[in-house]
Amino acid sequence: MASLEGKTILVTGAAKRIGRSIALRLHAEGARVAIHYSTSEAGARQTAAECGNAPLYRANLESVAEIEAMFREIDATLGPLDGLVNNAARFTRFDPLEITEADWDFIHDVNLKAVFFCCQQAARRMKSRGHGRIVNISSLGGLRPWAEHAHYCASKAGVVMLTRALAKAFGPEIGVNSVAPGVIPFGEWNDAMEAMVRATPAGRPGTGAEIADAVVYFLTASNFVTGQILAVDGGLSQR
């Protein structure tokens, strides 16, 4: 396993929740963390402060032009990227019969399209240097169907297949893997989450730190670990 000491790693959606947990863990591992945010500036600044005053990069991931500009800014301020964690995502709930084109695009523009174009930008740079690691955060919803989240499930299933395809396309220099979290509450709680926890063999929800553990593994693994989907869900995906 390689060390993350001194490695430059971009985490998208790092202002809060799982992204924040990942950023804090990478900083603790000695990485130089680049903090991306879109609208949660206060949370991003707090995360950055706790990551040794890490640099902040704002971009609307719906826009490929803004993604490209963010990577150019990172080039200019931090230098070459060693790793990318595609964490930013959106989540909404609708009866599939009521989903509009706008509802669909709201989810897919960030959850899938942005993941691809961030991977593309990172891989162009990593290929030229001969090494790199990409970790895409998918979801239990990308592995198991949820009736009122058809658009979200489709986006996260897309992340799973994108990860596998890009592992083939970007090897051998770049490892591309995915972590699929189960129930990871951050203060919020509802009946659906309660039911999922009851069905979880581990008997409890997970934590952001446990997702960060899996991310660190993929960022430090050899290139013989690529194209893999690791469900960190307490066994729920096996039910």
C-alpha positions as CSV (number, residue, x, y, z in Angstrom):
1,M,0.0,0.0,0.0
2,A,1.3,3.4,-1.0
3,S,1.4,6.5,1.3
4,L,-0.8,9.6,0.7
5,E,1.9,11.8,2.3
6,G,2.3,14.8,0.0
7,K,-0.2,13.6,-2.6
8,T,-2.5,16.1,-4.2
9,I,-6.1,14.9,-4.2
10,L,-9.3,16.7,-5.3
11,V,-12.5,15.9,-3.4
12,T,-15.7,17.2,-5.0
13,G,-18.6,18.1,-2.8
14,A,-16.2,18.3,0.2
15,A,-18.2,20.9,2.2
16,K,-20.3,18.5,4.2
17,R,-21.4,14.9,4.9
18,I,-19.4,12.1,3.3
19,G,-17.2,14.5,1.3
20,R,-16.2,16.4,4.4
21,S,-15.3,13.1,6.2
22,I,-13.2,12.0,3.2
23,A,-11.4,15.4,3.1
24,L,-10.6,15.3,6.8
25,R,-9.3,11.8,6.6
26,L,-7.1,12.5,3.6
27,H,-5.6,15.5,5.4
28,A,-4.9,13.3,8.4
29,E,-3.1,10.9,6.0
30,G,-0.8,13.7,4.9
31,A,-2.4,14.5,1.6
32,R,-2.7,18.0,0.1
33,V,-6.5,18.2,-0.3
34,A,-8.2,20.4,-2.8
35,I,-11.7,21.3,-1.6
36,H,-14.4,21.6,-4.2
37,Y,-17.8,23.2,-3.4
38,S,-20.7,24.6,-5.4
39,T,-23.0,26.5,-3.1
40,S,-22.0,25.4,0.5
41,E,-19.3,28.0,0.9
42,A,-19.5,28.3,4.7
43,G,-19.2,24.5,5.1
44,A,-16.4,24.4,2.5
45,R,-14.4,27.0,4.4
46,Q,-14.9,25.1,7.7
47,T,-13.7,21.9,6.1
48,A,-10.7,23.7,4.4
49,A,-9.7,25.2,7.8
50,E,-9.7,21.8,9.4
51,C,-7.6,20.5,6.5
52,G,-4.7,22.9,7.2
53,N,-6.3,25.8,5.3
54,A,-6.6,23.7,2.2
55,P,-7.4,25.6,-1.0
56,L,-11.0,26.0,-2.1
57,Y,-12.3,25.6,-5.7
58,R,-15.8,26.7,-6.5
59,A,-17.5,25.1,-9.6
60,N,-21.0,24.4,-10.8
61,L,-20.5,20.8,-11.8
62,E,-23.5,21.0,-14.2
63,S,-21.2,23.0,-16.5
64,V,-18.4,21.2,-18.3
65,A,-16.8,24.6,-18.9
66,E,-16.6,25.2,-15.1
67,I,-15.2,21.8,-14.5
68,E,-12.5,22.5,-17.0
69,A,-11.7,25.9,-15.4
70,M,-11.5,24.3,-12.0
71,F,-8.9,21.8,-13.2
72,R,-6.9,24.5,-14.8
73,E,-7.0,26.5,-11.5
74,I,-5.8,23.5,-9.6
75,D,-2.9,23.1,-12.1
76,A,-1.9,26.7,-11.5
77,T,-2.2,26.7,-7.7
78,L,-1.5,23.1,-6.5
79,G,0.2,21.5,-9.5
80,P,-0.3,17.9,-10.8
81,L,-3.1,15.8,-9.3
82,D,-2.4,12.4,-7.9
83,G,-5.9,11.5,-7.0
84,L,-9.6,12.4,-7.6
85,V,-12.6,11.6,-5.4
86,N,-15.9,12.2,-7.2
87,N,-18.2,12.6,-4.2
88,A,-20.5,15.5,-5.2
89,A,-24.1,14.2,-5.7
90,R,-27.7,15.2,-5.5
91,F,-30.7,13.2,-4.1
92,T,-34.4,13.7,-4.7
93,R,-37.5,11.6,-4.3
94,F,-40.3,11.4,-6.9
95,D,-43.0,9.0,-8.1
96,P,-41.5,7.9,-11.5
97,L,-44.7,8.8,-13.2
98,E,-44.2,12.4,-12.1
99,I,-40.5,12.9,-13.0
100,T,-40.0,15.7,-15.4
101,E,-37.1,16.3,-17.8
102,A,-35.8,19.0,-15.4
103,D,-36.0,16.6,-12.4
104,W,-34.0,14.0,-14.4
105,D,-31.4,16.5,-15.6
106,F,-31.0,17.9,-12.0
107,I,-29.8,14.5,-10.8
108,H,-27.9,13.2,-13.8
109,D,-26.0,16.4,-14.6
110,V,-24.1,16.2,-11.3
111,N,-24.4,12.5,-10.4
112,L,-23.2,11.1,-13.7
113,K,-22.3,13.7,-16.3
114,A,-20.0,15.6,-14.0
115,V,-18.4,12.4,-12.7
116,F,-17.4,11.5,-16.3
117,F,-16.0,14.9,-17.1
118,C,-14.1,15.2,-13.9
119,C,-12.6,11.8,-14.6
120,Q,-11.7,12.9,-18.1
121,Q,-10.0,16.0,-16.9
122,A,-8.1,14.2,-14.2
123,A,-7.1,11.3,-16.4
124,R,-5.7,13.5,-19.1
125,R,-3.3,14.9,-16.5
126,M,-2.6,11.6,-14.8
127,K,-1.9,9.8,-18.0
128,S,0.8,12.3,-18.9
129,R,2.5,11.7,-15.6
130,G,2.1,7.9,-15.7
131,H,0.1,7.4,-12.6
132,G,-3.1,8.3,-10.7
133,R,-6.0,7.1,-8.7
134,I,-9.7,7.9,-9.1
135,V,-12.4,6.9,-6.7
136,N,-16.1,7.5,-7.6
137,I,-18.7,7.5,-4.8
138,S,-21.7,5.5,-6.1
139,S,-24.5,4.3,-3.7
140,L,-26.4,1.4,-2.5
141,G,-29.1,2.9,-4.8
142,G,-26.8,2.0,-7.7
143,L,-26.8,-1.6,-6.7
144,R,-30.4,-2.1,-5.6
145,P,-33.6,-0.5,-7.0
146,W,-35.6,2.0,-5.0
147,A,-39.1,2.6,-6.4
148,E,-39.3,6.3,-5.7
149,H,-35.8,7.1,-6.7
150,A,-35.6,5.6,-10.2
151,H,-33.8,8.6,-11.6
152,Y,-31.2,8.6,-8.7
153,C,-30.7,4.8,-9.0
154,A,-30.1,5.1,-12.7
155,S,-27.5,7.8,-12.1
156,K,-25.6,5.8,-9.5
157,A,-25.8,2.6,-11.5
158,G,-24.3,4.7,-14.3
159,V,-21.4,5.6,-12.0
160,V,-20.8,1.9,-11.3
161,M,-20.6,1.0,-15.0
162,L,-18.6,4.2,-15.8
163,T,-16.1,3.1,-13.2
164,R,-15.7,-0.3,-14.8
165,A,-15.4,1.1,-18.3
166,L,-12.9,3.8,-17.3
167,A,-10.8,1.3,-15.4
168,K,-10.3,-0.5,-18.8
169,A,-9.8,2.8,-20.7
170,F,-7.4,4.4,-18.3
171,G,-5.2,1.4,-17.3
172,P,-2.5,0.6,-16.6
173,E,-1.4,4.0,-15.3
174,I,-4.7,4.9,-13.5
175,G,-6.7,2.9,-11.1
176,V,-10.5,3.6,-11.1
177,N,-12.7,2.2,-8.4
178,S,-15.9,3.0,-6.6
179,V,-17.3,3.0,-3.1
180,A,-21.0,2.4,-2.6
181,P,-22.2,3.6,0.8
182,G,-25.2,2.2,2.6
183,V,-27.1,4.2,5.2
184,I,-24.8,7.0,6.4
185,P,-26.9,9.5,8.4
186,F,-25.7,13.0,9.2
187,G,-28.3,14.2,11.6
188,E,-31.2,13.4,9.3
189,W,-33.4,10.4,10.1
190,N,-36.7,9.1,8.6
191,D,-38.8,5.9,8.6
192,A,-37.2,4.7,5.3
193,M,-33.7,4.9,6.9
194,E,-34.9,3.2,10.0
195,A,-36.3,0.3,7.9
196,M,-33.0,0.0,6.0
197,V,-31.0,-0.1,9.2
198,R,-33.3,-2.8,10.6
199,A,-32.5,-4.8,7.4
200,T,-28.8,-4.3,7.7
201,P,-26.9,-7.3,8.9
202,A,-24.4,-5.2,10.8
203,G,-27.4,-3.9,12.9
204,R,-26.5,-0.2,12.6
205,P,-25.9,2.7,10.2
206,G,-22.5,3.5,8.9
207,T,-20.3,6.5,9.4
208,G,-18.5,8.9,7.1
209,A,-15.2,7.8,8.6
210,E,-16.0,4.2,7.4
211,I,-16.5,5.5,3.9
212,A,-13.3,7.4,4.1
213,D,-11.5,4.2,5.1
214,A,-12.5,2.6,1.8
215,V,-11.5,5.7,-0.2
216,V,-8.1,5.6,1.4
217,Y,-7.7,2.0,0.5
218,F,-8.5,2.6,-3.2
219,L,-6.2,5.7,-3.3
220,T,-3.3,3.7,-1.9
221,A,-3.8,0.3,-3.6
222,S,-1.7,-0.9,-6.5
223,N,-2.9,-0.7,-10.1
224,F,-3.9,-4.4,-9.7
225,V,-7.0,-3.2,-7.8
226,T,-9.1,-1.4,-10.4
227,G,-12.6,-1.6,-11.8
228,Q,-13.9,-2.6,-8.4
229,I,-17.1,-1.6,-6.6
230,L,-16.9,-1.8,-2.8
231,A,-20.2,-1.7,-0.9
232,V,-19.6,-0.2,2.5
233,D,-23.2,-0.9,3.7
234,G,-23.1,-3.3,6.7
235,G,-24.1,-6.1,4.3
236,L,-27.4,-4.5,3.3
237,S,-26.7,-5.0,-0.5
238,Q,-26.6,-8.8,0.2
239,R,-30.1,-9.0,1.5
